Amino acid sequence: MDRVAKEVALTTSDWEMTFQVEVPAGPTRLRTLLPLVQSLTDAVVAAAEQADLGKGHSISCRKGCGACCRQLVPVTQTEARHLRDLVEALPEPRRSQVRKRFADARQRLEESGLFDRLLQSAAWTSATFLELATAYFQLGLACPFLEDEACSIHPIRPLKCREFLVTTPAENCSRPTPQSVRSVPLPVSVAAALARLDVPSTAPCYERWLPLTLAPDWAEQNPDEGCLRPGPELLGDFLAQLKVTPSPPTPQGEGRKMSHV
């Protein structure tokens, strides 16, 4: 399929990054752009980490520290369908093992009374989310992809997982509060932009999220991904959610994919 290259600039009042991206020229689904969105997230987070390091803050996250993998991790609808397919593509017996972890998590959430509220993100406020996140964490539910206190899908982990890095002592994450855990500030949230793009313009809510532990079940019940759209148009809408503007297209092959300068 033909591809179109665009240069993209992400800017705030005191921050700027430039990227070269490529998207399919023809009919495309939003999920096709997910690898690009993941790479963009990684680049934004890496730049924010460097800026924070310059202010004397160093990342305390390490492999083997799985406290954050027991938090309420919100994912977008696009990611939910991707995670569903990822689970189904696993070889046996691992597929059955991961499915059981998801089923066990769902049962715990139903028994706790949190299940229905976690699927009503249109009604979430900041206070509501904090309340739900606290109650969820107290259940001690490990992410179904957590194995030996490490992420088993780290290269393709959700956007919110990519965006969350802390600079406070690792032991604080076992009893997190807004005062005890400091995360790296990001100039933009790519995850939030994708969540906004998932929501039709006629919907009553601004963003729509799903708990990671309920994502595959939701995707099974909501298989419709909407109509196909031209790749450049889809990218333009995504960038609008980030409040950035792409430059005119360049011939295929010019520039580097998702590299930042």
N, C-alpha and C positions, 0 to 999 in steps of 0.2 A: 504494500500500500504506500502511495506517495505520502511524504511527510513535509511539513512546513516548519521552518525554524523562525523563532522570534527572540529578540533580546528583551529582557524584562528588568526593570529597576525597582527595587523595594526601597522606599525612603520614608523616614520620619524626620522630625525636626533636627535630630542630631545623629542620624544613622542612615547608611545607604549601602546596598549591595546590588550588583548587576549579574544577571544570569543569561545564558543562552539555553533555550529549551526547544525541543522538537515535539510536535504533536502530529497525529494522522491528519491528512488533509480531508479525508472523506468522513462518512458517517461513523460516529464514535460514541461509546458509552462512557459515563463519568468514571466507571471503575477502571477503564483502560488507562486513565491518567494517574491512577494511584501510585505507581512507581515514581513518577515525576514529582507528585506531591510529597511522597516520603523523602525523596532526595532534597527537595526544597526545605522541608522541615529540618533535616539534618544540617543543612548549610546554615540556616538561621540560628539553630541552637549552638552550632560550633562557634559562630561569630559572637553570639551573646556570652558564651562561656569564656571566650578570649577576653572580651571586654570586662567581664566580671573578675577575671583573674588579674587584670590590670589594676583593679581596685582592691586587691588583696584577698579575694575570695577564691578558694580552691574547691573543686568538686570532691565530695566525700563518698559518692556512690561507688560501690565496688561489686564485682561479681561475687555471689554468695550472700549478699545482703538482700533478702527478699521481702522486707517489710512493706515496701511500696506495692508489691505484688499481691497484697491483701487489702488494698484500698479499693474503693469504688472507682473503677476506670471507665469513663464514658467514651464510647466510640460512635462514629457517624454511621448512618445507614449504609453508605457505600462500603465502609469497612466491615460492617456486620455481614454483608453478603460475601465479601472476600474471605472473612474468617470461616464462614460456613463451608465454602468451597475448599478452603485449606484443610479443614478437619476431614472432609469427605475424601480428600486426595491422599491422606495418610495411609501407609501400608498397615495391614494387620500384623500383630494384635494391637499396635499403638492406636489405631483409629478407635477401636472399641474402648480402650483405656481412657482416651481423652473424652470421648462421648460420655462415658460414665461420670467423669469428673464434672462435666457440664450439667448432667442430670442431677447429680448429688447437690451441686450448688443451687440449682433451681429449687429442689426440694427444701433445702435449708431456708431459702428466701421466702418460700411459700409458708413454711412453718413459723417464720419470724414475723410475718405480717407485712414485710417490706415489698413483696413481689409486685403488687398492683401499683404502688406508688412509684416504683422504679421505672415503670413503663409509661409514666405520665409526665415526661420531661417538659411538655408544653406548659405545664403548670408550675415548674420549678422556679424558685427565686434563689438568690444567693444564700439566703437563710435556710430555705428548704433543702438545698443541695448539701449544705454543711451539716444539717441535721441528719439527712439520709446517709451521708458519707461517714459520719460518726457511728451511727447505728450499724452500718454495713461493716465497718472495720472491727467493731466489737464482736462480730460473729467469727472472725478469724478465718474467713473464706479465702483460700489460696486460689490464685488464677489457675484455671485448668491447664495452662501451658507452663506453669512453674514446675520445674523438675530439679531436685537437688539444690534448691534455693537459687536457681538460675533460670532465666527465660529460655525456653527451648525453641522459640521462634524469633530470637532477638533481631536478625537482619530484616524481618518483615513485621516487627511489632507495631501495634497501633500508634497513631500520631500523638495521642496524649502521653503515652509512655515515653516517646522520644522527647517530648517537650518538658518533661519533669526531671530536673536535676537539682540536688540540694547541696548546700555548702555548710550546713550545720553537722554536728557529730552524728554518725550513723545510728548510734543507739537511741537518739531522739526520735527516729522514725518508728520505733516500736510503740510510742505513745505520742503520736503527732497532734500538735495544736498549731494554730496560726502563729503563736509566740515561740514555740520550740523548734519549728522547722522552717528554714529559709530556703526558698527555691530560687533558681537563677531567673532574673527578670528577662522577659523576651520582648523585643520591640513590636512583634506581630505574632499572632497565633494562627498558624496555618490550619490547625485542626478546626478552629472556630470558623474559618472561612469555608472549609469543606462542609461543616455542619450547616452553615447558612445556605450553601448551594443545594443541599439535599432537600430543603424545604420549598415547596411551591410558593409562588408569590401570593397566592390566594389563601395560604394557611394563616391561622391566627397567631402562630408563634414565630419567633425570630430564628431560633436554632432548635434542632431536634437531636437528642442524644439517646443512646441505649447503653445499659450496663454491659460490659464485655461478657460477663458470665451468662447473659441472656441473649446475646447476639445471634448465635446460630439458630436457636428456636425462632426468634423473630424473623430471621431471613427465610426460614422454611415457610412461614406463614405469610410472608410478603415478598414473593419472588419478582414482582413487576419492577423493573428498573427504569421505566419510562422509555420515551422514544429516543432513537438515535439522532445525534446532532453533529454537524461538522466540527472536527477537532478544534480548529482555530476559534470558532464561536464559543465552544464549551470552555476553552482556556480563557477567553476574554471574560466570560461571566465569572469564572473562578477568580481571576485577577481583580475583577471589580469588587469582589468580597474582601480582598486584601487591600483595596484602594490603591492599586498600582495600574499603570497603563503600559501595554506592550508597544514596542516600536514597530514600524512596518516590517512585514515578512522579509526574510533573506533566503536565497537559494538553499536547497537542501545540501547539508554537508558543511556549510560555513559555521564556524564557531564550535564550541564544545558543549556537549549536553550537560546541563545542570551544574556547570562549574561556576564558581563565583570568583570575582576579581575585586 
